[in-house]
Amino acid sequence: MGRDRYFLAEEYADPDTVAEIPHEFEAYISWRVLGYPAIIAARKSFSGIRNQMAESDIARCVERNPFVINGIIDKVNNMELSDVWNHKLAAFECLKIIRDPYSKETARVSAIKELNAIMNVTGDTGGKPDEESEDGAPWKKDRS
């Protein structure tokens, strides 16, 4: 299902445009609150972006839209931090850096250290979680 029409970049700053594509603006606000840069949030949210040159203009205009400004403020004020950041998300972000072939080695080493801290993996146990970690780990001794 496509749109009825496509918008000029400047129209994304107009509050009236929100009425035509409310779900896309809501999605944009959600991505921004999760910390994504404006251009990435725009790319993920607006189906009307048809080329890379337009996306930066659209993102710039969306950021000026009063609906977006107030939506971000409201969402930030009412969010629970555990909804946007927790141990699993932190581990996932570290793994993205570790596995990314374009990550700098220093960033990769830092991410490994952070992931080790999150997972409670220390050098004292030979790189394995301590004996009190999750049940069923293959390196754990049989507890039967």
ABEGO torsion letter per residue (X at the ends): XBBABBBBAAAAABAAAAAABAAAAAAAAAAAAAGBBAAAAAAAABAABABAAAAAAAAAAAAABAAAAAAAAAAAAABBAAAABBAAAAAAAAAAAAABAABBAAAAAAAAAAAAAAAGBBAAAGGBBBAABBBGBAABBBAX
